[in-house]
Amino acid sequence: MNAPTTPLEVVGPAAGYGRKTTTPAAVPDRISARSLMSPASSLAVTYPEPARTMTLAECKQNMAGTAQVYLKSRFAVCTAQKVVTVWAKNNGAIGTSSYTVYVRGSVPKEADRTMFFDYDITDFAQTGITGAAGLKIGLKGTVPQDWPAAATPVVGSALPVSKTWPQMQASPHYTHTLRYAPGQGTGAGAGDVVYAVYQPEITSTLPVGWVGESPVTGKPFMFAPRWDAASYLRNSTGAGNPANKGGAAFSMIATLEYNSQQGAPEQAVAQHIKQAFTNPTATKPLNALKSVPGDTVQEPLHRLFLDQKRRDRNRAVAVRECTRYWGAHYTDGGKECDEFPFATTYEGSAIEEYDVHAERMNYSVMPLDGAQNGAAGNLLSGFYNANRLIDGVEDGFIVKIN
């Protein structure tokens, strides 16, 4: 069976390409960048902008263990592959050599649809007798599939490249670019979405006189780039440049971080979600089989934006349950009905009215401080926009509580 080349966290059509790994991607330490001091107004709370760049040192450090992919953000992802060559003559193996290729994918500018893939060949090593000086190393970045199939990418000319081992040592860095122009995707103003698979390839070719399979091609984990020009996300018009409207991201599960520590503006909401994850059957409405989604990549949440009626219905069902359990005056003292999963997700409180297979009452509601509920909502809205979360089941996110 072929080795996995698709990260576990990939969503959208690319999730079905190749074979998915069961090993989670390495991620940054989940330490909130926001102040724990409550602002004067919930409207003043903003969600941190995700990272858009990654150094080679960061990639190497986070790929040092068992990780096969490092997911710094939906705009900065890396993978790597170590290539080992056994050098043999007719009487057997007499030496080995190795090198490692790191590939970093990034979208450094929000208002730019260009993706960058930085290749670095490092850690050259030899033992015994080898012909490494004559080994030919090839690098290539391919787009084996995209959706819709008629979409046409603009691909940079830096790759493919083929050089000998010493030449690669002398010139170990290459930057490849990939871009899809707007107007080629599905969903029109609702998305104009293009999905693709970007697959790095590494080829080693033995020099004449050595025994063994040649050439040998290796495929590091693939990337799942995505482009959109959704009317409800940032840069939807291109700021005067329609040819550059929309943006790009890697189609991987995003992570919304809420802080449950004392002083965090959204503390009460974070504590509510934490209870929904860790002790769901103790939450309201009562359901002995309750298992609230949203805390694992296997059960992500999906943004609901385009169907205002369904969002309103999610909210109405949550309010109904708050009233049912806490009475008509549950709002006394400035409280509001908080619901999880959020009303702005397909998994919201009314899901059973839209999906006959959904578990009934598989959500949690609770009256909470209105200011903290507002702060959490403002953070959620900022998270959606900053991470380019699109409407529908082809995208997804999870929630982590610090």
C-alpha positions as CSV (number, residue, x, y, z in Angstrom):
1,M,0.0,0.0,0.0
2,N,1.3,3.5,-0.8
3,A,2.5,5.6,2.0
4,P,0.2,8.5,3.1
5,T,0.7,11.8,1.4
6,T,-2.4,13.7,2.5
7,P,-2.4,15.6,5.9
8,L,-5.1,14.6,8.4
9,E,-6.4,18.1,8.6
10,V,-7.1,18.7,4.9
11,V,-10.8,19.6,4.1
12,G,-12.6,20.1,0.9
13,P,-12.2,18.0,-2.3
14,A,-8.5,17.6,-1.7
15,A,-9.2,15.5,1.4
16,G,-10.1,12.6,-0.8
17,Y,-6.9,12.8,-2.8
18,G,-4.2,10.2,-2.1
19,R,-4.1,8.5,1.3
20,K,-4.7,10.4,4.5
21,T,-2.3,10.0,7.4
22,T,-3.7,9.3,10.9
23,T,-0.9,11.4,12.5
24,P,-1.9,14.9,13.4
25,A,0.1,17.8,12.1
26,A,2.4,19.6,14.5
27,V,0.9,22.9,15.6
28,P,2.2,26.0,17.5
29,D,1.9,26.1,21.3
30,R,-1.7,27.2,22.0
31,I,-0.9,30.4,23.9
32,S,-3.3,33.2,23.3
33,A,-1.8,36.4,22.0
34,R,-4.6,38.5,23.4
35,S,-4.5,40.4,26.6
36,L,-6.3,38.9,29.6
37,M,-7.5,42.3,30.7
38,S,-11.1,43.0,29.8
39,P,-11.6,45.9,27.4
40,A,-14.1,48.7,28.1
41,S,-16.3,47.3,25.3
42,S,-16.7,43.8,23.8
43,L,-16.4,45.5,20.4
44,A,-12.8,46.4,21.2
45,V,-11.8,42.7,21.3
46,T,-10.1,41.5,18.1
47,Y,-8.9,38.1,17.1
48,P,-5.1,37.9,16.3
49,E,-4.1,37.8,12.7
50,P,-2.8,34.3,11.8
51,A,0.9,33.9,10.8
52,R,1.6,34.3,7.1
53,T,5.3,33.4,7.0
54,M,7.6,30.7,8.3
55,T,11.3,30.4,8.5
56,L,13.3,27.3,7.5
57,A,14.4,27.1,11.2
58,E,10.8,27.0,12.3
59,C,10.0,24.3,9.8
60,K,13.0,22.2,10.8
61,Q,12.3,22.6,14.5
62,N,8.7,21.5,14.3
63,M,9.4,18.6,11.9
64,A,12.1,17.3,14.2
65,G,9.9,14.6,15.9
66,T,7.4,12.3,14.3
67,A,5.4,15.1,12.6
68,Q,5.1,14.9,8.9
69,V,3.4,18.3,8.5
70,Y,3.7,21.5,10.5
71,L,0.6,23.6,10.4
72,K,1.5,27.0,11.7
73,S,-1.7,28.5,10.2
74,R,-3.9,28.3,7.2
75,F,-1.3,30.6,5.5
76,A,1.9,28.9,6.5
77,V,2.5,25.1,6.3
78,C,5.5,23.0,5.8
79,T,6.5,19.4,5.2
80,A,9.8,17.5,4.6
81,Q,11.3,14.3,3.3
82,K,14.6,12.7,3.9
83,V,16.1,11.0,0.9
84,V,18.5,8.1,1.6
85,T,20.6,6.4,-1.1
86,V,22.3,3.1,-0.6
87,W,25.4,2.9,-2.8
88,A,26.2,-0.5,-4.2
89,K,28.4,-2.3,-6.6
90,N,27.9,-5.9,-7.9
91,N,29.4,-7.2,-4.7
92,G,27.0,-5.4,-2.4
93,A,26.4,-2.1,-0.6
94,I,29.5,0.0,0.3
95,G,28.1,3.3,1.4
96,T,25.1,5.5,2.0
97,S,24.2,9.2,1.5
98,S,21.3,11.3,2.5
99,Y,19.8,14.8,2.2
100,T,16.6,16.3,3.4
101,V,14.2,18.5,1.4
102,Y,12.0,21.0,3.3
103,V,9.0,22.6,1.5
104,R,7.3,25.6,3.1
105,G,4.0,26.8,1.6
106,S,2.9,30.4,2.5
107,V,0.5,33.2,1.5
108,P,2.5,36.2,2.8
109,K,0.0,38.9,1.7
110,E,-3.7,38.9,2.4
111,A,-4.6,40.9,-0.7
112,D,-2.7,38.7,-3.1
113,R,-3.7,35.4,-4.6
114,T,-0.1,34.2,-5.1
115,M,1.1,31.2,-3.1
116,F,4.8,30.6,-2.5
117,F,6.5,27.2,-2.0
118,D,10.0,27.5,-0.7
119,Y,12.2,24.4,-1.2
120,D,15.4,24.0,0.8
121,I,17.8,21.0,0.4
122,T,19.8,20.6,3.6
123,D,21.6,18.1,5.9
124,F,23.8,16.5,3.2
125,A,25.6,13.4,4.7
126,Q,27.7,10.5,3.5
127,T,29.2,7.4,5.0
128,G,31.4,4.8,3.4
129,I,32.2,4.9,-0.3
130,T,29.6,6.7,-2.4
131,G,29.1,8.3,-5.8
132,A,27.2,11.2,-4.3
133,A,29.2,13.7,-6.3
134,G,27.5,12.4,-9.4
135,L,24.0,12.0,-8.0
136,K,21.4,14.0,-9.9
137,I,18.8,15.6,-7.7
138,G,15.6,16.8,-9.3
139,L,12.9,19.0,-7.7
140,K,9.4,19.5,-9.2
141,G,6.1,21.0,-8.0
142,T,3.1,19.6,-9.7
143,V,-0.7,20.3,-9.7
144,P,-2.1,16.8,-10.4
145,Q,-5.7,17.8,-9.7
146,D,-7.9,20.9,-9.3
147,W,-11.6,21.7,-8.8
148,P,-13.2,22.7,-11.1
149,A,-11.1,20.9,-13.6
150,A,-11.3,23.7,-16.2
151,A,-9.5,26.1,-13.9
152,T,-6.1,27.1,-15.1
153,P,-3.2,28.0,-12.8
154,V,-0.3,30.3,-13.4
155,V,2.8,28.4,-12.2
156,G,6.2,29.9,-11.6
157,S,9.3,28.9,-13.6
158,A,11.8,28.3,-10.8
159,L,10.9,24.5,-11.0
160,P,11.5,21.9,-12.2
161,V,15.3,21.9,-11.6
162,S,17.8,19.2,-11.8
163,K,21.4,19.5,-10.4
164,T,24.2,17.3,-9.1
165,W,24.7,16.8,-5.4
166,P,27.6,19.5,-5.3
167,Q,25.5,21.9,-7.3
168,M,22.5,21.5,-4.9
169,Q,24.8,22.1,-2.0
170,A,26.0,25.3,-3.5
171,S,22.5,26.4,-4.5
172,P,20.1,24.8,-2.0
173,H,17.0,27.2,-2.1
174,Y,14.2,27.5,-4.7
175,T,10.9,29.4,-4.6
176,H,8.0,28.2,-6.7
177,T,4.8,30.1,-7.1
178,L,1.2,29.2,-7.9
179,R,-1.8,31.3,-8.6
180,Y,-5.4,31.0,-9.9
181,A,-7.1,34.1,-11.2
182,P,-10.6,35.0,-9.9
183,G,-13.6,34.0,-11.9
184,Q,-12.7,30.4,-12.4
185,G,-14.2,28.9,-9.3
186,T,-17.6,27.6,-8.2
187,G,-20.2,29.5,-6.2
188,A,-19.9,33.0,-7.9
189,G,-20.3,35.7,-5.3
190,A,-20.9,33.0,-2.7
191,G,-17.3,31.8,-3.0
192,D,-15.8,31.6,-6.5
193,V,-13.8,28.8,-5.0
194,V,-10.9,26.9,-6.6
195,Y,-9.4,23.9,-4.8
196,A,-6.2,22.2,-5.9
197,V,-3.5,19.7,-4.9
198,Y,0.1,20.8,-5.0
199,Q,2.5,17.9,-4.9
200,P,6.2,18.3,-4.5
201,E,8.4,15.6,-6.1
202,I,12.0,14.7,-5.4
203,T,14.0,12.6,-7.9
204,S,17.4,11.0,-7.3
205,T,19.3,9.6,-10.3
206,L,22.4,7.4,-9.9
207,P,25.5,8.1,-11.9
208,V,26.7,5.4,-14.3
209,G,28.4,2.4,-12.7
210,W,26.3,2.0,-9.6
211,V,23.8,-0.7,-9.0
212,G,20.2,0.0,-7.9
213,E,16.9,1.4,-8.9
214,S,17.3,4.7,-10.7
215,P,15.7,7.2,-10.9
216,V,13.8,7.1,-7.6
217,T,11.0,9.6,-7.1
218,G,9.7,10.5,-3.6
219,K,6.6,12.6,-2.8
220,P,6.5,14.5,0.5
221,F,3.1,15.3,1.9
222,M,1.0,17.3,-0.5
223,F,-0.4,20.8,0.1
224,A,-4.1,21.6,-0.4
225,P,-4.2,25.2,-1.6
226,R,-7.6,27.0,-2.1
227,W,-8.6,30.3,-3.7
228,D,-11.8,32.2,-3.2
229,A,-13.4,35.6,-3.9
230,A,-16.3,35.3,-1.5
231,S,-18.3,38.5,-1.2
232,Y,-18.5,38.1,2.6
233,L,-14.7,37.9,3.1
234,R,-12.0,40.5,3.0
235,N,-10.6,41.8,-0.2
236,S,-13.8,40.7,-2.1
237,T,-13.4,43.5,-4.6
238,G,-9.6,43.7,-4.9
239,A,-9.4,47.3,-3.7
240,G,-9.6,48.6,-7.2
241,N,-7.8,45.6,-8.8
242,P,-10.5,43.1,-9.7
243,A,-7.8,40.7,-11.1
244,N,-6.6,40.3,-7.6
245,K,-9.8,40.1,-5.6
246,G,-10.3,37.5,-3.0
247,G,-7.5,35.5,-1.4
248,A,-5.7,32.2,-0.9
249,A,-5.4,29.8,2.0
250,F,-4.5,26.2,2.6
251,S,-7.6,24.1,2.9
252,M,-7.0,22.7,6.3
253,I,-8.9,22.7,9.6
254,A,-8.5,26.1,11.3
255,T,-8.4,26.4,15.1
256,L,-10.3,29.0,17.1
257,E,-8.8,29.6,20.5
258,Y,-10.8,30.9,23.4
259,N,-9.4,31.7,26.8
260,S,-11.0,30.5,30.0
261,Q,-8.6,32.2,32.3
262,Q,-9.6,34.9,34.7
263,G,-9.7,38.3,33.0
264,A,-10.2,37.0,29.5
265,P,-13.1,38.9,27.8
266,E,-14.7,35.7,26.7
267,Q,-14.0,33.7,29.8
268,A,-17.6,32.7,30.5
269,V,-18.2,31.5,27.0
270,A,-14.9,29.5,27.0
271,Q,-15.8,27.8,30.2
272,H,-19.2,26.9,28.8
273,I,-17.7,25.4,25.7
274,K,-15.2,23.5,27.8
275,Q,-18.0,22.0,29.8
276,A,-19.8,21.1,26.6
277,F,-16.7,19.2,25.5
278,T,-15.8,17.5,28.8
279,N,-19.2,16.9,30.4
280,P,-21.8,17.3,27.7
281,T,-24.5,15.2,29.5
282,A,-24.6,17.8,32.3
283,T,-25.5,20.6,30.0
284,K,-28.9,21.8,28.8
285,P,-31.0,20.6,27.0
286,L,-30.7,17.2,28.7
287,N,-29.6,14.3,26.4
288,A,-27.9,11.2,27.8
289,L,-26.3,10.6,24.4
290,K,-25.0,14.1,23.9
291,S,-21.6,14.4,22.3
292,V,-21.0,17.9,21.1
293,P,-18.8,18.3,18.0
294,G,-16.1,20.9,17.4
295,D,-13.0,19.7,19.4
296,T,-11.4,17.2,17.0
297,V,-10.5,17.3,13.4
298,Q,-12.7,14.2,12.9
299,E,-15.7,16.3,14.0
300,P,-15.2,19.9,13.0
301,L,-17.7,22.7,12.8
302,H,-18.7,24.3,9.5
303,R,-19.4,27.9,9.0
304,L,-23.0,28.9,8.2
305,F,-23.2,32.3,6.5
306,L,-25.3,32.3,3.4
307,D,-28.6,30.9,4.9
308,Q,-29.7,33.7,7.2
309,K,-33.0,31.9,7.9
310,R,-31.1,28.9,9.3
311,R,-28.9,31.1,11.4
312,D,-31.9,32.8,12.8
313,R,-33.5,29.4,13.5
314,N,-30.4,28.2,15.3
315,R,-30.6,31.2,17.5
316,A,-34.4,30.9,18.1
317,V,-34.0,27.2,19.2
318,A,-31.3,28.2,21.6
319,V,-33.4,31.0,23.1
320,R,-36.3,28.6,23.4
321,E,-34.2,26.2,25.5
322,C,-32.8,28.9,27.7
323,T,-36.3,30.0,28.4
324,R,-37.4,26.4,29.0
325,Y,-34.7,25.7,31.6
326,W,-34.1,29.1,33.2
327,G,-37.5,30.9,32.7
328,A,-38.5,34.0,30.9
329,H,-36.4,36.2,33.1
330,Y,-33.1,34.4,32.4
331,T,-31.8,37.7,30.8
332,D,-32.0,39.6,34.2
333,G,-28.7,41.3,35.0
334,G,-27.7,41.6,31.4
335,K,-27.4,38.0,30.6
336,E,-27.8,36.5,27.2
337,C,-28.4,32.9,25.9
338,D,-25.1,31.5,24.8
339,E,-25.2,28.4,22.5
340,F,-22.6,25.9,21.4
341,P,-22.1,24.9,18.6
342,F,-22.4,28.4,17.5
343,A,-25.6,29.6,15.7
344,T,-23.3,30.6,12.8
345,T,-22.4,26.9,12.1
346,Y,-24.3,24.1,10.4
347,E,-24.1,22.2,13.7
348,G,-26.1,24.8,15.5
349,S,-29.1,24.2,17.7
350,A,-31.6,23.6,14.9
351,I,-29.5,21.0,13.0
352,E,-32.1,18.2,13.7
353,E,-34.7,20.2,11.7
354,Y,-32.4,20.2,8.6
355,D,-30.7,16.8,8.9
356,V,-32.8,13.8,9.8
357,H,-29.7,11.9,10.7
358,A,-28.5,14.4,13.3
359,E,-28.6,13.5,17.0
360,R,-31.4,15.4,18.8
361,M,-30.5,18.1,21.3
362,N,-26.8,17.6,20.6
363,Y,-25.9,21.1,21.7
364,S,-25.6,23.2,24.9
365,V,-27.2,26.5,26.0
366,M,-26.6,28.6,29.1
367,P,-27.4,32.2,30.2
368,L,-24.1,34.1,30.4
369,D,-22.9,37.6,30.9
370,G,-23.9,39.6,27.8
371,A,-20.6,41.5,27.6
372,Q,-18.6,38.3,27.6
373,N,-21.0,36.7,25.1
374,G,-20.5,39.7,22.9
375,A,-16.8,39.6,23.2
376,A,-16.8,35.9,22.2
377,G,-19.0,36.6,19.2
378,N,-16.7,39.4,18.1
379,L,-13.7,37.1,18.3
380,L,-15.6,34.4,16.3
381,S,-16.4,36.9,13.6
382,G,-12.8,38.1,13.4
383,F,-11.6,34.5,13.3
384,Y,-13.9,33.6,10.4
385,N,-12.6,36.6,8.4
386,A,-8.9,36.4,9.3
387,N,-8.8,32.7,8.4
388,R,-11.0,32.9,5.3
389,L,-13.6,30.4,6.5
390,I,-16.1,29.9,3.7
391,D,-19.7,28.7,4.1
392,G,-20.4,25.0,3.8
393,V,-19.1,21.5,4.5
394,E,-16.0,21.9,2.3
395,D,-14.4,24.0,5.0
396,G,-14.1,23.5,8.8
397,F,-12.7,24.5,12.1
398,I,-12.3,23.3,15.7
399,V,-12.3,25.1,19.0
400,K,-9.6,24.8,21.6
401,I,-9.9,26.3,25.1
402,N,-6.8,27.6,26.8
